[in-house]
Amino acid sequence: MKTLCHHTMIWRINENPARQYSNGLEPPNPETRLGLMVRSIDHGKRARVPAILGGDPTFADPLHVGRPDVHNRTSFLDRIQAILTSRRFTNDGPMVEEFEDRLCEFIGTRECVVVNNGTTALRLLFRTVMTPGEVILPSFTFVATAHALQWEGFTPVFCDIETDSWTIDPECCSKAVNDQTVGLVGVHVFGTPCDTNGLAAVARKAGISLLFDAAHAFGCSIGGTPIGRFGVAEVFSLHATKVLHSFEGGAIATDDVELARTLRRVRNFGFDDYDLVGVLGINAKMPEVCAAMGLANLESLDEVIELNRRAYQAYDHGLREISGIRLRPPPSSGAWNWHYIVAEIDEERFGMHRDLFIECLHHEGILARRYFYPGVHSMEPYRRNLGGRLGLPNTNATAGRVVVLPGGISVGESNAIETCEAIQAIHDHARQIALTSR
């Protein structure tokens, strides 16, 4: 046993740690198994007072969800020197070409087209693949999925999610298909894959395009098949908060060579050749500096995922004995990037509503988020257009209890442990907090 400074927590090695690792990764070294802890209250110590009740905040420098970091600075800076020397800063330079090649190798697709951000990637793909009409998508997603459709003149049709995976329900999709339906967009929420087979069956029967928003899912897989290889194409976000980032960026993975050729024309104003424009295009090119960051981060992705996994395990063991809060487990099979620390709050058992819980965390310097709240169908302009007619019970219920805790490589195991201690203190004082917040 090892007592950790003055905190009211002790640690021990789990008798069967192998059961905790379902993605083919070895457990961390026994000397660093801070994630394999159990909580024990030392009744001789004074109970910690939450910051919302006047106690000291847990973190003076707040923790963020997905705070950007660079794991391989030397590789990135070497590439910056090469860019400065070449004076090739944009216009599909060598860094962009190399980045696209490396992404294809990693995902296993024939093509991968990078652009300036993930929302632009969605817009270009929607516009290139589909003709105007209705497109089915989940409401439990980041609003960019729907906005990209709306910007390109499509009509979003929102469907409910499955209660276990939180991804779009194929049965709901099947019921939403009509003569105006031209496409179906699945979203791999928090890296948890959609029911790709079920959605493919719906799309095939209806004769519509199947596309995927894989913004959260780089490095994840379904069985042995990497995300990026399903549907007509899949879109990754390379935003600074993602597990693989290029400062800002997006990538479209596909096996359709002709589609990739068209997308590259569209991202460069529609040029077919020097001074020859063949299609309606826009400036969506990724700069060389962004590709350099993407390449550097791709080189160290395995290490980043391992750090994410260890932080997740520390959260998992720190929260499991606290009543009313449950950490979302990884998918039952396939690889996962462990990037999002997602929990559910049971208001009755925890002693307070999710929103008050997040307020308490913010007082502690723990900047948790309500992803995704509310469902997109409840946001403007969609709520106005729908006239309040849409009822999505699973989406509404899930959006009301989810909290995303700080994660990513800037949040280490010790940060996760301290966050769990803060959550324990909030739980222990839940009744008092609820009374004072009225």
Phi, psi and omega in degrees: 000144178227117177278135185262103180038228186265000184287156183271054181218144174232166189228149173208158178282130177296137184297334181225070186294337184299331182293343182279348189242101187256004184250023175079012180260145177285149175298155178296163177307138182305329181290342183243020182279055176295335180291338183265067185242159170233150185268139175219127183277128174267103187289352177278351180262151177288135181297141181288137179263124179299151182298328181293341177257011177108358177285174179284138176299148178295319184234122174287323174261105190301148172270140181245157170282116177068037179299129184297148176207167177234117184272340186228070186293323182299314179298319180296313183293326175298320180290325177298319177300320179295321178295314180296322180292318183284337186059025175257098188261337184202199179063053173055055181282185184296329178293318178296316179298316179295318180299315178299319179297316182293323177295319177300317179298318183291313185280325182093020177260161179287330184223150170211119185253120180262146180222184190285337173197168185292324179294318175298321178301315177299313182300313181297318181293313180302314183294325184281325188271323191243153170267159185304143180164200180269141179232127181275137179204164176282153172276336180275082181199169173292144189299340181300328180301313180286319180302319181299320176295312183298319179298328181267010172089010177271159177257112178291135175239111188274136177240160180281170182251162172285147185287335183270312185271340185066016176255165188302139185274116180302326180295319176297320179298317181301320180289337183274348182291135172214190184293342181267355184285128180241346183198166179222127181243116173266150179235124176277091190285126181055029179084357176279121185293148171292169168283083187296324179293316179296319179291323178297322179295319178296313182296320181295315180296322183275347182070039183240165181282139176248118180234160181228135169268106183251034186306324184266355203247018178294134181088359178263164180210164172248109189062238178258007184257118181295144169301138187120347185246020181245154179067192177294319180195161176230145183248128175253142169268135175246030178297157186302338181273356188271166182297324170242119182231158177231045193069291177212140180168172176212159180219138178246115181259133182200157171262359181273102184296321181292322176298316179297321179297318179295318180298323178291326175293315184295323182290346181241054175064008181087013182291134170265330182200180180303118180064014180241109180260126184249337181221164174290122183229185182208167176271100180235021185290146173273130176291158180299322183296325178291319177297324178298316177297318179299318179296316179298318181288327178295324179298328184252018186299320180300318179294320180297315180297322178295319177297319176300317182297319181293320177297318179300315181296323177296317175298314185303313182282335178283335185259343192294337180261004178267119184293136172092001175229133184228126177279134177296129180281162174291163175303155185289339178212160180089167179282155180220149183266356174058023191279330185252126178262097189246128180233160175244138179254125171265106188303316183295316184281325181282328177105003177199161178288153179308318184293322176291323176301315179295322176300318177298316180298319179298323175297332179277358186080022179248100191272068178293162182232159179262047180291133347253117184225136345285181172301149184302328181296342179265000179264157169279145007272003188290320179300317180296316181294326181278344179065025178072016186275344191271127176246116180236083189299318181294320178297312182298316181294316181294316181298337182273354183231359184274140172224132177257120182270159180303132179214191184093170189289347175281351177250105181271184181299319182295322176297319179297319179298313180296324177296319178296322177298318178297319179295322177299317179296319178297317178298316182296333181251020188302317183295316180296319179297315181298322180292318182285343182270354184288000000 
